Amino acid sequence: MAHDCSIPVIQDGVYGFDARGVARRFRHAAIFGALDVLQPGETMRFCNDHDPLPLLTQIEQRFAQRVQIRYVQRTPGEIIIDFRIAA
């Protein structure tokens, strides 16, 4: 079954974030802000149309081990990544 990024809460503690709907100049700030407010054990399911490798580097530098990164889907044109806040 395909993932639907338009659903704001996928399941308890997993929140969708569709970067495709955010203006490019605000994306990273919006993503960092969303990660800042997540509680331990919560996950942001991130959707994008390209693999955000520079963003992943920035997240690792800014949040270190606090944010765990796991690809859910990695196909051309549809990238889905779970950013989980470590407990």
N, C-alpha and C positions, 0 to 999 in steps of 0.2 A: 504494500500500500504506500502511495506517495505521501510525503509530508506536506501539510498545508501551512505555510508560514503566516497566513493571514489570521490564524487562530491565536489570540493573545496569551491564553494559558493552555498549554498542551495537556498537562497533567499537574497534579499538586507539586509545586516547587519547580516547575519548568515553564519558563516564560519565553515567548517568541519575540524575536527582534528581526524584522525584515529590513535590512540595510538598503534594499533597492528603492524604498520609499522615502529615504532621507537624502536631502541635497548633499552632493559630494563634499562641499566645503564644511559641512557640519557633522559628517559621519563619525569620524574618530572621536570627537568630543562627546557625541551622543552615546557612542558605545562605551567609552570610559565612564561616563555618568551612570549608565545603566549597570555596569559592573560594580561601581562604587556602592550602589544601594542594595545589591543582593546580599542576603544573609548566608552564613555557612550552610552548606547542603543544598542551596538553591542553584538552579542552572538557567543560563540564558541560551536559548537555541537560536543561533545566528544564521540568517539566510542571506546569500549574496549571489551575484551573477558571475563572479570571478573569485579565484583563490586569493585571499587577502594576506599574502605572505609578509609584506611590510607591517601590516597591522598586528599580525601574530608576534612579530619581533618586538613591537612596541608594548604589547600586552605583557609579554614575558619580562621586559625590562621594568615596566611600571609596577606590576603586581607580583612578580616572582612566583613563588610556589603557592600563593593564595588562589590563583586561577589555574584550574586544570583544563587543558584543551584536548578535545576529542572530535575528530571528523565523524559525522554521521553519514554524510554523502559527499562524494568528491567527483562529480561528473562535469564536463564542460557546460558552462552556462547555469549550473545549479550546484552551489556549494552550501552545505549545511554543517555547522560546527556547534558543538556543545561547549560552552564555557561554564564550568562548574566551580563554585566557590568552595574551597577546602574547609573542612570542619576544624 
